[in-house]
Amino acid sequence: MTSLHPFVHFFVSQHPDWLINVLQRFYPLNIAQIESYLHWFDASGWYANTRLNWSKEMLIKYKDAIGLNYLPDPDQESGCKWWIPDLFQAHPEYYPLPDLIMSDFWVWDEVTIDQWTHSLDTYPPKWDDDWKGFDYPAWESLCLNPKVQWTPNLLEKNKTKLNWAELSKSLSLPWSEAELMPFEDHWFWPGFEKNKNIIWSKNMLTKHVDEINWFYFSDHAQILGDPLVFEDYAEKIDWKEIYLNPHIRWDLGLLEKYWEYLDWQTMSKTHNPYFPWSERFIEENKHRISFPNLSGNAHIGIPWSHDFIFKYIEAWDIPALIGNPSIPWTDELIDELYQMANKHSSQIKMNDFPGMSEEKMNEIKKYAIYSDKRRLNAEFCKNTRLKWSVSLIKKYATSFDSYHWEILANNASVPWDHDFFLSFFGQIQQINISLIQRLWDRLFAPYLTDKLVLEILEEITPRLPRLNDLAV
């Protein structure tokens, strides 16, 4: 294998068991490759490979071992979206229609729903007891699928078959008053309160104001961006959620007008671009602001700096600070905050838990330190603005577990190259293989072809145990 990249060759010679696991999980194997080496493949690995070049024959052959969740989605080149419906209609015993409806790879729009109306109307067979009590179980599933491309015409044609309560949650169409009101008596209006695609009008809100839960409605409703509507419903607005609404143009005047309603705990989290965060605003309201909630706030108006952080150092939630990508990070600042975090996590005292034995107190303290450290490391690994290097990771990695390595493996700002990967391969081996697709695509896939994969399998399988004796 003289043409094999040295990085890949290292795994062929030193870690063949790991390499065959990632090959079967991510490489677009064909049926000949699979069947030639099936005895060395782990079924849960290659079945879950969404890049396999599935064919109709292959699906029929392995239908008892796989599920729809493992098949390619419709954007892949395998053409799966064209032959699966045909296969289902020829062999409906393979998969229940509701499962097909909820799968990710088949697009349900007006054309396909019209084509499948008879199947949707007549499923299930009369002998199927699982669906007793449902008049139209396939339509039930269709209403539950958030990707169905509903249109007013589809609703009109099938309105007696639909589950309108579930349909009210659908995010597949930016529903407007003109599209909604013809079906006003069918909709489950409380279902609209969480639906961010509903375009509320004043007329709709006036008619159905008492049917919606303002806890769910306040954080997204576009109509609340209208100052007059906001004023009319100020008493109903949920003042813990309203700061999440991106349509509200917060300014000092608006804050002063509704000062008595303000919830400073949740308001401290808001990164609404219009919110008037500034150094002066924070200083003037430092006794109202929740600094733990402000710690992870990446709003551009917050004047993050070393001096600003240490001005309020005793008030912050340090793990949240460590994960904040808006802070201008230096190695020195990271080290200072890690030291502060370690100091605070060990400050649990006996008088915090009166009557507790010292032994039990030590158990609680030990767990608290572990839990705080784990969260601190997780926030550190998530940060996309750190100047990542091998030395930076090694400095803090002694207390990392597999959860932290999973986060790092999928952090797009970590400069994963071949040397970087090899520096931490021992830790990467702890991670569930399904979670390292990004590393595979970057470090392995560019150097592999069908010919090289065949050579690799021929080379490594004699050195590996057979996992099964499945007949092909």
DRENDO-1510 file (C-alpha; in Angstrom, 1 decimal, always signed):
<recs>
REC; n; res; u; v; w
REC; 1; MET; +0.0; +0.0; +0.0 .
REC; 2; THR; +2.7; +2.4; -1.1 .
REC; 3; SER; +0.1; +5.1; -2.1 .
REC; 4; LEU; -1.5; +5.1; +1.4 .
REC; 5; HIS; -1.1; +8.4; +3.3 .
REC; 6; PRO; +1.3; +7.9; +6.3 .
REC; 7; PHE; -1.4; +9.0; +8.7 .
REC; 8; VAL; -3.8; +6.3; +7.6 .
REC; 9; HIS; -1.0; +3.8; +7.4 .
REC; 10; PHE; -0.3; +4.4; +11.1 .
REC; 11; PHE; -3.8; +3.2; +12.0 .
REC; 12; VAL; -3.5; +0.2; +9.6 .
REC; 13; SER; -0.4; -1.0; +11.4 .
REC; 14; GLN; -1.0; +0.1; +14.9 .
REC; 15; HIS; -4.8; +0.3; +15.5 .
REC; 16; PRO; -6.6; -1.9; +12.9 .
REC; 17; ASP; -9.5; -2.6; +15.2 .
REC; 18; TRP; -10.3; +1.1; +15.6 .
REC; 19; LEU; -9.8; +1.8; +11.9 .
REC; 20; ILE; -12.2; -0.9; +10.8 .
REC; 21; ASN; -14.8; +0.4; +13.2 .
REC; 22; VAL; -14.7; +3.9; +11.8 .
REC; 23; LEU; -14.5; +2.6; +8.2 .
REC; 24; GLN; -17.7; +0.7; +8.5 .
REC; 25; ARG; -19.4; +3.6; +10.2 .
REC; 26; PHE; -18.5; +6.5; +7.8 .
REC; 27; TYR; -17.1; +5.2; +4.5 .
REC; 28; PRO; -19.6; +4.8; +1.7 .
REC; 29; LEU; -19.1; +1.0; +1.3 .
REC; 30; ASN; -20.7; -0.9; -1.5 .
REC; 31; ILE; -22.5; -4.2; -1.1 .
REC; 32; ALA; -19.5; -6.2; -2.4 .
REC; 33; GLN; -17.2; -4.7; +0.2 .
REC; 34; ILE; -19.8; -5.3; +3.0 .
REC; 35; GLU; -20.5; -8.9; +2.0 .
REC; 36; SER; -16.8; -9.7; +1.6 .
REC; 37; TYR; -16.0; -8.5; +5.1 .
REC; 38; LEU; -19.3; -9.0; +6.9 .
REC; 39; HIS; -17.8; -11.4; +9.4 .
REC; 40; TRP; -15.4; -8.6; +10.7 .
REC; 41; PHE; -18.0; -5.9; +10.8 .
REC; 42; ASP; -20.1; -5.0; +13.8 .
REC; 43; ALA; -23.7; -4.9; +12.7 .
REC; 44; SER; -24.6; -1.9; +14.7 .
REC; 45; GLY; -21.8; +0.0; +12.9 .
REC; 46; TRP; -22.4; -0.6; +9.2 .
REC; 47; TYR; -26.3; -0.6; +9.6 .
REC; 48; ALA; -26.0; +2.9; +11.1 .
REC; 49; ASN; -23.8; +4.1; +8.2 .
REC; 50; THR; -26.0; +6.6; +6.4 .
REC; 51; ARG; -23.4; +6.9; +3.6 .
REC; 52; LEU; -23.8; +3.3; +2.4 .
REC; 53; ASN; -24.7; +2.9; -1.3 .
REC; 54; TRP; -28.0; +1.1; -0.6 .
REC; 55; SER; -29.8; -0.6; -3.4 .
REC; 56; LYS; -33.3; -2.1; -3.4 .
REC; 57; GLU; -31.8; -5.6; -3.5 .
REC; 58; MET; -29.6; -4.8; -0.5 .
REC; 59; LEU; -32.5; -3.4; +1.5 .
REC; 60; ILE; -34.6; -6.5; +0.9 .
REC; 61; LYS; -31.7; -8.8; +1.8 .
REC; 62; TYR; -31.1; -7.1; +5.2 .
REC; 63; LYS; -34.6; -5.9; +5.9 .
REC; 64; ASP; -34.8; -7.8; +9.1 .
REC; 65; ALA; -31.6; -6.3; +10.5 .
REC; 66; ILE; -32.0; -2.6; +9.7 .
REC; 67; GLY; -34.6; +0.1; +10.4 .
REC; 68; LEU; -35.6; +3.2; +8.5 .
REC; 69; ASN; -33.5; +5.4; +10.8 .
REC; 70; TYR; -30.3; +3.9; +9.3 .
REC; 71; LEU; -31.2; +4.7; +5.6 .
REC; 72; PRO; -29.8; +7.7; +3.8 .
REC; 73; ASP; -31.6; +10.9; +3.8 .
REC; 74; PRO; -33.0; +12.3; +0.5 .
REC; 75; ASP; -30.2; +14.7; -0.2 .
REC; 76; GLN; -27.7; +11.8; -0.7 .
REC; 77; GLU; -26.8; +10.6; -4.1 .
REC; 78; SER; -28.0; +7.0; -3.6 .
REC; 79; GLY; -31.4; +7.8; -5.0 .
REC; 80; CYS; -33.0; +6.3; -2.0 .
REC; 81; LYS; -35.9; +8.7; -2.1 .
REC; 82; TRP; -37.1; +7.3; -5.4 .
REC; 83; TRP; -37.1; +3.6; -4.7 .
REC; 84; ILE; -38.2; +3.4; -1.1 .
REC; 85; PRO; -41.8; +4.4; -1.7 .
REC; 86; ASP; -41.9; +2.0; -4.7 .
REC; 87; LEU; -40.5; -0.7; -2.4 .
REC; 88; PHE; -43.1; +0.0; +0.3 .
REC; 89; GLN; -46.0; -0.2; -2.1 .
REC; 90; ALA; -44.7; -3.5; -3.5 .
REC; 91; HIS; -43.9; -4.9; +0.0 .
REC; 92; PRO; -45.9; -3.1; +2.7 .
REC; 93; GLU; -45.1; -5.8; +5.2 .
REC; 94; TYR; -41.5; -4.5; +5.5 .
REC; 95; TYR; -42.3; -1.3; +7.3 .
REC; 96; PRO; -45.5; +0.2; +8.8 .
REC; 97; LEU; -46.6; +3.2; +6.8 .
REC; 98; PRO; -46.5; +5.5; +9.9 .
REC; 99; ASP; -42.8; +4.7; +10.3 .
REC; 100; LEU; -42.2; +5.7; +6.7 .
REC; 101; ILE; -44.1; +8.9; +7.2 .
REC; 102; MET; -41.9; +9.9; +10.2 .
REC; 103; SER; -38.6; +9.0; +8.5 .
REC; 104; ASP; -36.2; +11.7; +7.5 .
REC; 105; PHE; -35.5; +10.7; +4.0 .
REC; 106; TRP; -38.9; +10.9; +2.3 .
REC; 107; VAL; -40.3; +14.4; +1.4 .
REC; 108; TRP; -44.0; +14.8; +2.1 .
REC; 109; ASP; -45.5; +17.6; +0.0 .
REC; 110; GLU; -48.7; +18.2; -1.8 .
REC; 111; VAL; -47.7; +16.0; -4.8 .
REC; 112; THR; -46.6; +13.0; -2.8 .
REC; 113; ILE; -49.5; +13.2; -0.4 .
REC; 114; ASP; -51.9; +13.3; -3.3 .
REC; 115; GLN; -50.1; +10.2; -4.8 .
REC; 116; TRP; -50.4; +8.4; -1.5 .
REC; 117; THR; -53.9; +9.4; -0.4 .
REC; 118; HIS; -55.3; +5.9; -0.9 .
REC; 119; SER; -52.6; +4.3; +1.2 .
REC; 120; LEU; -53.0; +7.0; +3.9 .
REC; 121; ASP; -56.8; +6.5; +3.9 .
REC; 122; THR; -56.8; +2.7; +4.1 .
REC; 123; TYR; -53.8; +2.0; +6.4 .
REC; 124; PRO; -53.8; -0.1; +8.6 .
REC; 125; PRO; -55.1; -3.4; +7.4 .
REC; 126; LYS; -58.3; -4.3; +9.4 .
REC; 127; TRP; -56.4; -7.1; +11.2 .
REC; 128; ASP; -53.9; -4.7; +12.8 .
REC; 129; ASP; -55.0; -4.3; +16.4 .
REC; 130; ASP; -52.3; -1.8; +17.2 .
REC; 131; TRP; -54.3; +1.0; +15.6 .
REC; 132; LYS; -57.7; +0.4; +17.1 .
REC; 133; GLY; -59.4; +3.6; +18.1 .
REC; 134; PHE; -57.7; +5.6; +15.3 .
REC; 135; ASP; -59.9; +6.4; +12.3 .
REC; 136; TYR; -56.9; +7.5; +10.2 .
REC; 137; PRO; -53.6; +6.4; +11.9 .
REC; 138; ALA; -51.4; +7.2; +8.9 .
REC; 139; TRP; -52.8; +10.8; +8.8 .
REC; 140; GLU; -52.1; +11.0; +12.5 .
REC; 141; SER; -48.5; +10.3; +11.8 .
REC; 142; LEU; -48.5; +12.8; +9.0 .
REC; 143; CYS; -49.7; +15.5; +11.3 .
REC; 144; LEU; -46.9; +14.7; +13.8 .
REC; 145; ASN; -44.2; +15.0; +11.2 .
REC; 146; PRO; -42.8; +18.6; +11.4 .
REC; 147; LYS; -41.3; +18.4; +7.9 .
REC; 148; VAL; -44.5; +17.9; +6.0 .
REC; 149; GLN; -45.0; +20.8; +3.6 .
REC; 150; TRP; -48.6; +21.7; +4.3 .
REC; 151; THR; -50.6; +24.1; +2.1 .
REC; 152; PRO; -54.2; +25.5; +2.5 .
REC; 153; ASN; -55.2; +23.4; -0.5 .
REC; 154; LEU; -54.0; +20.2; +1.3 .
REC; 155; LEU; -55.9; +21.2; +4.4 .
REC; 156; GLU; -59.1; +21.8; +2.6 .
REC; 157; LYS; -59.0; +18.4; +0.8 .
REC; 158; ASN; -58.2; +16.4; +3.9 .
REC; 159; LYS; -59.7; +18.4; +6.7 .
REC; 160; THR; -61.9; +15.6; +8.1 .
REC; 161; LYS; -58.9; +13.2; +8.5 .
REC; 162; LEU; -56.4; +15.5; +10.2 .
REC; 163; ASN; -55.4; +15.8; +13.9 .
REC; 164; TRP; -55.8; +19.6; +14.1 .
REC; 165; ALA; -54.3; +19.8; +17.6 .
REC; 166; GLU; -51.0; +18.3; +16.4 .
REC; 167; LEU; -51.2; +20.2; +13.1 .
REC; 168; SER; -51.4; +23.5; +15.1 .
REC; 169; LYS; -47.8; +22.9; +16.2 .
REC; 170; SER; -46.5; +22.5; +12.6 .
REC; 171; LEU; -43.5; +24.6; +11.7 .
REC; 172; SER; -43.6; +23.8; +8.0 .
REC; 173; LEU; -45.3; +26.9; +6.8 .
REC; 174; PRO; -45.2; +30.6; +7.8 .
REC; 175; TRP; -48.9; +30.7; +8.5 .
REC; 176; SER; -50.6; +34.0; +8.1 .
REC; 177; GLU; -54.1; +35.2; +8.9 .
REC; 178; ALA; -55.3; +34.7; +5.4 .
REC; 179; GLU; -54.2; +31.0; +5.5 .
REC; 180; LEU; -55.4; +30.3; +9.0 .
REC; 181; MET; -58.8; +31.9; +9.3 .
REC; 182; PRO; -60.6; +29.7; +6.7 .
REC; 183; PHE; -59.9; +26.8; +9.2 .
REC; 184; GLU; -60.5; +28.9; +12.3 .
REC; 185; ASP; -63.0; +26.4; +13.8 .
REC; 186; HIS; -60.6; +23.5; +13.3 .
REC; 187; TRP; -57.4; +24.8; +14.8 .
REC; 188; PHE; -56.4; +24.1; +18.4 .
REC; 189; TRP; -55.5; +27.7; +19.2 .
REC; 190; PRO; -53.5; +26.9; +22.4 .
REC; 191; GLY; -51.2; +24.9; +20.1 .
REC; 192; PHE; -50.2; +28.1; +18.3 .
REC; 193; GLU; -48.6; +29.6; +21.4 .
REC; 194; LYS; -45.3; +27.7; +20.8 .
REC; 195; ASN; -45.4; +27.9; +17.0 .
REC; 196; LYS; -42.8; +30.5; +16.0 .
REC; 197; ASN; -44.0; +30.5; +12.4 .
REC; 198; ILE; -47.5; +31.8; +13.1 .
REC; 199; ILE; -47.8; +35.4; +11.9 .
REC; 200; TRP; -50.2; +36.8; +14.4 .
REC; 201; SER; -52.5; +39.8; +13.5 .
REC; 202; LYS; -54.2; +42.1; +15.9 .
REC; 203; ASN; -57.5; +40.6; +14.9 .
REC; 204; MET; -56.3; +37.1; +15.6 .
REC; 205; LEU; -54.8; +38.1; +19.0 .
REC; 206; THR; -58.0; +39.9; +20.0 .
REC; 207; LYS; -60.2; +37.0; +19.2 .
REC; 208; HIS; -58.0; +34.3; +20.8 .
REC; 209; VAL; -56.1; +36.1; +23.6 .
REC; 210; ASP; -57.6; +34.0; +26.4 .
REC; 211; GLU; -56.8; +30.7; +24.6 .
REC; 212; ILE; -53.0; +31.1; +24.6 .
REC; 213; ASN; -50.4; +30.6; +27.3 .
REC; 214; TRP; -48.3; +33.8; +27.5 .
REC; 215; PHE; -45.4; +31.9; +29.0 .
REC; 216; TYR; -44.8; +30.2; +25.7 .
REC; 217; PHE; -46.1; +33.1; +23.5 .
REC; 218; SER; -44.0; +36.0; +25.0 .
REC; 219; ASP; -40.6; +34.7; +23.9 .
REC; 220; HIS; -41.1; +34.8; +20.2 .
REC; 221; ALA; -44.4; +36.4; +19.0 .
REC; 222; GLN; -43.5; +38.9; +16.3 .
REC; 223; ILE; -46.6; +41.0; +17.0 .
REC; 224; LEU; -45.3; +42.0; +20.4 .
REC; 225; GLY; -42.7; +44.1; +18.6 .
REC; 226; ASP; -45.5; +46.6; +17.9 .
REC; 227; PRO; -45.2; +49.1; +20.7 .
REC; 228; LEU; -49.0; +49.6; +20.8 .
REC; 229; VAL; -49.7; +45.9; +21.1 .
REC; 230; PHE; -47.0; +45.6; +23.7 .
REC; 231; GLU; -48.6; +48.3; +25.8 .
REC; 232; ASP; -52.1; +46.8; +25.4 .
REC; 233; TYR; -51.0; +43.4; +26.7 .
REC; 234; ALA; -48.3; +44.4; +29.2 .
REC; 235; GLU; -50.3; +42.8; +32.0 .
REC; 236; LYS; -50.5; +39.5; +30.2 .
REC; 237; ILE; -46.9; +39.3; +28.9 .
REC; 238; ASP; -44.7; +36.9; +30.8 .
REC; 239; TRP; -41.9; +39.1; +32.1 .
REC; 240; LYS; -39.5; +36.2; +32.6 .
REC; 241; GLU; -39.7; +35.2; +28.9 .
REC; 242; ILE; -40.2; +38.5; +27.0 .
REC; 243; TYR; -36.4; +39.3; +27.0 .
REC; 244; LEU; -35.9; +36.3; +24.7 .
REC; 245; ASN; -38.2; +37.8; +22.1 .
REC; 246; PRO; -35.9; +39.1; +19.2 .
REC; 247; HIS; -38.7; +41.4; +17.9 .
REC; 248; ILE; -38.7; +43.8; +21.0 .
REC; 249; ARG; -36.6; +46.9; +20.5 .
REC; 250; TRP; -35.4; +47.4; +24.0 .
REC; 251; ASP; -34.0; +50.8; +24.9 .
REC; 252; LEU; -33.7; +52.8; +28.1 .
REC; 253; GLY; -37.0; +54.5; +27.4 .
REC; 254; LEU; -38.8; +51.2; +27.2 .
REC; 255; LEU; -37.1; +49.9; +30.3 .
REC; 256; GLU; -38.1; +53.0; +32.3 .
REC; 257; LYS; -41.7; +52.8; +31.1 .
REC; 258; TYR; -42.1; +49.2; +32.3 .
REC; 259; TRP; -39.6; +49.4; +35.2 .
REC; 260; GLU; -42.0; +47.8; +37.7 .
REC; 261; TYR; -42.4; +44.7; +35.5 .
REC; 262; LEU; -38.7; +44.0; +34.9 .
REC; 263; ASP; -37.4; +40.6; +36.0 .
REC; 264; TRP; -33.6; +41.3; +36.4 .
REC; 265; GLN; -32.8; +37.6; +36.8 .
REC; 266; THR; -33.9; +36.6; +33.3 .
REC; 267; MET; -33.2; +40.0; +31.8 .
REC; 268; SER; -29.5; +39.5; +32.6 .
REC; 269; LYS; -29.4; +36.7; +30.1 .
REC; 270; THR; -30.7; +38.6; +27.2 .
REC; 271; HIS; -28.6; +39.1; +24.1 .
REC; 272; ASN; -31.3; +40.9; +22.2 .
REC; 273; PRO; -29.3; +43.2; +19.9 .
REC; 274; TYR; -31.4; +46.2; +20.9 .
REC; 275; PHE; -30.9; +45.8; +24.6 .
REC; 276; PRO; -28.8; +48.8; +26.0 .
REC; 277; TRP; -26.1; +46.8; +27.7 .
REC; 278; SER; -23.1; +49.1; +28.5 .
REC; 279; GLU; -20.5; +49.5; +31.3 .
REC; 280; ARG; -22.5; +52.4; +32.7 .
REC; 281; PHE; -25.8; +50.5; +32.7 .
REC; 282; ILE; -24.2; +47.6; +34.4 .
REC; 283; GLU; -22.5; +49.7; +37.1 .
REC; 284; GLU; -25.7; +51.7; +37.8 .
REC; 285; ASN; -27.7; +48.5; +38.2 .
REC; 286; LYS; -25.1; +46.2; +39.7 .
REC; 287; HIS; -27.4; +45.5; +42.7 .
REC; 288; ARG; -30.2; +44.4; +40.4 .
REC; 289; ILE; -28.4; +42.5; +37.7 .
REC; 290; SER; -27.8; +38.7; +38.1 .
REC; 291; PHE; -24.1; +38.4; +37.4 .
REC; 292; PRO; -24.3; +34.6; +37.3 .
REC; 293; ASN; -26.8; +35.0; +34.4 .
REC; 294; LEU; -24.8; +37.8; +32.8 .
REC; 295; SER; -21.6; +35.5; +32.8 .
REC; 296; GLY; -22.5; +33.6; +29.7 .
REC; 297; ASN; -24.0; +36.6; +27.9 .
REC; 298; ALA; -22.3; +37.3; +24.6 .
REC; 299; HIS; -24.0; +40.6; +23.8 .
REC; 300; ILE; -21.7; +43.0; +22.0 .
REC; 301; GLY; -22.5; +45.8; +24.4 .
REC; 302; ILE; -21.0; +44.1; +27.4 .
REC; 303; PRO; -17.5; +45.6; +27.8 .
REC; 304; TRP; -15.7; +42.3; +28.4 .
REC; 305; SER; -12.1; +42.8; +29.5 .
REC; 306; HIS; -9.7; +41.6; +32.2 .
REC; 307; ASP; -10.4; +44.7; +34.3 .
REC; 308; PHE; -14.2; +44.5; +33.8 .
REC; 309; ILE; -14.2; +40.8; +34.9 .
REC; 310; PHE; -12.1; +41.3; +38.0 .
REC; 311; LYS; -14.2; +44.4; +39.0 .
REC; 312; TYR; -17.0; +42.0; +39.8 .
REC; 313; ILE; -15.0; +38.8; +40.3 .
REC; 314; GLU; -16.8; +37.6; +43.3 .
REC; 315; ALA; -20.2; +37.8; +41.6 .
REC; 316; TRP; -19.6; +35.8; +38.4 .
REC; 317; ASP; -20.5; +32.2; +37.5 .
REC; 318; ILE; -17.0; +31.3; +36.5 .
REC; 319; PRO; -17.8; +28.2; +34.4 .
REC; 320; ALA; -20.2; +30.3; +32.4 .
REC; 321; LEU; -17.5; +32.9; +31.9 .
REC; 322; ILE; -15.1; +30.3; +30.7 .
REC; 323; GLY; -17.5; +29.3; +28.0 .
REC; 324; ASN; -18.3; +32.9; +26.8 .
REC; 325; PRO; -16.9; +33.4; +23.3 .
REC; 326; SER; -17.1; +37.2; +23.5 .
REC; 327; ILE; -14.4; +37.6; +26.1 .
REC; 328; PRO; -10.9; +38.5; +24.7 .
REC; 329; TRP; -9.2; +35.4; +26.0 .
REC; 330; THR; -5.6; +35.1; +27.0 .
REC; 331; ASP; -3.8; +32.1; +28.5 .
REC; 332; GLU; -3.3; +34.2; +31.7 .
REC; 333; LEU; -7.0; +35.0; +32.0 .
REC; 334; ILE; -8.0; +31.3; +31.5 .
REC; 335; ASP; -5.5; +30.3; +34.2 .
REC; 336; GLU; -6.7; +32.9; +36.7 .
REC; 337; LEU; -10.3; +31.9; +36.2 .
REC; 338; TYR; -9.5; +28.2; +36.6 .
REC; 339; GLN; -7.8; +29.0; +39.9 .
REC; 340; MET; -10.8; +31.1; +41.0 .
REC; 341; ALA; -13.2; +28.3; +40.1 .
REC; 342; ASN; -11.2; +25.7; +42.1 .
REC; 343; LYS; -11.1; +28.1; +45.1 .
REC; 344; HIS; -14.9; +28.6; +45.1 .
REC; 345; SER; -15.8; +25.0; +44.6 .
REC; 346; SER; -14.0; +23.9; +47.8 .
REC; 347; GLN; -15.7; +26.5; +50.0 .
REC; 348; ILE; -18.6; +24.4; +51.2 .
REC; 349; LYS; -18.7; +24.6; +55.0 .
REC; 350; MET; -20.2; +22.5; +57.8 .
REC; 351; ASN; -22.5; +25.3; +58.8 .
REC; 352; ASP; -24.0; +25.2; +55.3 .
REC; 353; PHE; -25.7; +21.9; +56.3 .
REC; 354; PRO; -26.4; +22.0; +60.1 .
REC; 355; GLY; -26.8; +18.6; +61.7 .
REC; 356; MET; -24.9; +16.7; +59.0 .
REC; 357; SER; -22.1; +14.4; +59.9 .
REC; 358; GLU; -18.6; +15.2; +58.9 .
REC; 359; GLU; -18.4; +12.0; +56.8 .
REC; 360; LYS; -21.6; +12.9; +54.9 .
REC; 361; MET; -20.4; +16.5; +54.5 .
REC; 362; ASN; -17.1; +15.3; +53.0 .
REC; 363; GLU; -19.1; +13.2; +50.5 .
REC; 364; ILE; -21.2; +16.2; +49.5 .
REC; 365; LYS; -18.1; +18.4; +49.2 .
REC; 366; LYS; -16.3; +15.8; +47.1 .
REC; 367; TYR; -19.2; +15.5; +44.7 .
REC; 368; ALA; -19.7; +19.3; +44.5 .
REC; 369; ILE; -16.1; +19.8; +43.6 .
REC; 370; TYR; -16.3; +17.0; +40.9 .
REC; 371; SER; -19.6; +18.4; +39.5 .
REC; 372; ASP; -18.3; +22.0; +39.4 .
REC; 373; LYS; -15.0; +20.9; +37.8 .
REC; 374; ARG; -16.9; +18.8; +35.2 .
REC; 375; ARG; -19.1; +21.8; +34.2 .
REC; 376; LEU; -16.1; +24.1; +34.1 .
REC; 377; ASN; -14.2; +21.8; +31.7 .
REC; 378; ALA; -17.3; +21.4; +29.5 .
REC; 379; GLU; -17.7; +25.1; +29.1 .
REC; 380; PHE; -14.0; +25.4; +28.4 .
REC; 381; CYS; -14.2; +22.7; +25.7 .
REC; 382; LYS; -17.2; +24.4; +24.1 .
REC; 383; ASN; -15.5; +27.8; +23.7 .
REC; 384; THR; -15.0; +28.6; +20.0 .
REC; 385; ARG; -12.8; +31.7; +20.6 .
REC; 386; LEU; -9.9; +30.2; +22.5 .
REC; 387; LYS; -6.5; +30.0; +20.9 .
REC; 388; TRP; -6.5; +26.2; +20.9 .
REC; 389; SER; -3.2; +24.4; +20.9 .
REC; 390; VAL; -1.9; +21.0; +22.1 .
REC; 391; SER; -0.2; +22.7; +25.1 .
REC; 392; LEU; -3.4; +24.6; +26.1 .
REC; 393; ILE; -5.5; +21.4; +26.1 .
REC; 394; LYS; -2.8; +19.3; +27.9 .
REC; 395; LYS; -2.7; +22.0; +30.6 .
REC; 396; TYR; -6.3; +21.4; +31.7 .
REC; 397; ALA; -7.1; +17.9; +30.3 .
REC; 398; THR; -6.0; +15.9; +33.3 .
REC; 399; SER; -9.6; +16.0; +34.6 .
REC; 400; PHE; -11.4; +15.6; +31.3 .
REC; 401; ASP; -13.6; +12.6; +30.7 .
REC; 402; SER; -15.1; +11.2; +27.5 .
REC; 403; TYR; -17.9; +13.9; +27.6 .
REC; 404; HIS; -15.3; +16.6; +27.3 .
REC; 405; TRP; -13.4; +14.9; +24.5 .
REC; 406; GLU; -16.7; +14.6; +22.6 .
REC; 407; ILE; -17.2; +18.3; +22.9 .
REC; 408; LEU; -13.6; +19.1; +21.8 .
REC; 409; ALA; -13.9; +16.7; +18.8 .
REC; 410; ASN; -16.8; +18.7; +17.5 .
REC; 411; ASN; -15.5; +22.1; +18.3 .
REC; 412; ALA; -15.0; +23.7; +14.9 .
REC; 413; SER; -12.4; +26.1; +16.2 .
REC; 414; VAL; -10.0; +23.4; +17.4 .
REC; 415; PRO; -7.3; +22.9; +14.7 .
REC; 416; TRP; -7.6; +19.2; +14.3 .
REC; 417; ASP; -4.9; +18.1; +11.9 .
REC; 418; HIS; -3.0; +14.8; +11.8 .
REC; 419; ASP; -0.4; +15.7; +14.5 .
REC; 420; PHE; -3.1; +17.2; +16.7 .
REC; 421; PHE; -5.2; +14.1; +16.4 .
REC; 422; LEU; -2.3; +11.8; +17.2 .
REC; 423; SER; -1.5; +13.8; +20.3 .
REC; 424; PHE; -4.9; +12.9; +21.8 .
REC; 425; PHE; -5.7; +9.7; +20.1 .
REC; 426; GLY; -5.8; +7.8; +23.4 .
REC; 427; GLN; -8.5; +10.1; +24.6 .
REC; 428; ILE; -10.4; +10.1; +21.3 .
REC; 429; GLN; -10.7; +6.3; +21.6 .
REC; 430; GLN; -12.9; +6.9; +24.6 .
REC; 431; ILE; -15.5; +8.6; +22.4 .
REC; 432; ASN; -18.5; +6.9; +20.9 .
REC; 433; ILE; -17.5; +6.5; +17.2 .
REC; 434; SER; -20.8; +8.0; +16.0 .
REC; 435; LEU; -19.7; +11.3; +17.5 .
REC; 436; ILE; -16.5; +11.7; +15.5 .
REC; 437; GLN; -17.8; +12.0; +12.0 .
REC; 438; ARG; -16.4; +15.5; +11.7 .
REC; 439; LEU; -12.9; +14.2; +12.4 .
REC; 440; TRP; -13.3; +11.4; +10.0 .
REC; 441; ASP; -14.4; +13.8; +7.2 .
REC; 442; ARG; -11.5; +16.0; +7.9 .
REC; 443; LEU; -8.6; +13.7; +8.6 .
REC; 444; PHE; -9.3; +10.3; +6.9 .
REC; 445; ALA; -11.9; +10.7; +4.1 .
REC; 446; PRO; -9.7; +12.8; +1.7 .
REC; 447; TYR; -7.1; +10.1; +1.6 .
REC; 448; LEU; -9.3; +7.1; +0.8 .
REC; 449; THR; -10.7; +5.5; -2.3 .
REC; 450; ASP; -12.5; +2.3; -2.9 .
REC; 451; LYS; -9.3; +0.6; -4.1 .
REC; 452; LEU; -7.4; +1.7; -1.0 .
REC; 453; VAL; -10.2; +0.7; +1.3 .
REC; 454; LEU; -10.2; -2.8; -0.2 .
REC; 455; GLU; -6.4; -3.0; +0.3 .
REC; 456; ILE; -6.8; -1.9; +3.9 .
REC; 457; LEU; -9.5; -4.5; +4.6 .
REC; 458; GLU; -7.4; -7.2; +3.0 .
REC; 459; GLU; -4.4; -6.2; +5.1 .
REC; 460; ILE; -6.1; -5.8; +8.5 .
REC; 461; THR; -8.8; -8.5; +8.7 .
REC; 462; PRO; -6.4; -11.4; +9.0 .
REC; 463; ARG; -5.2; -9.8; +12.2 .
REC; 464; LEU; -8.7; -9.3; +13.7 .
REC; 465; PRO; -11.2; -11.7; +15.3 .
REC; 466; ARG; -14.3; -12.6; +13.4 .
REC; 467; LEU; -17.3; -11.0; +15.1 .
REC; 468; ASN; -19.9; -13.3; +13.7 .
REC; 469; ASP; -20.6; -16.1; +11.4 .
REC; 470; LEU; -23.6; -14.6; +9.6 .
REC; 471; ALA; -24.5; -16.4; +6.3 .
REC; 472; VAL; -24.6; -14.1; +3.3 .
</recs>
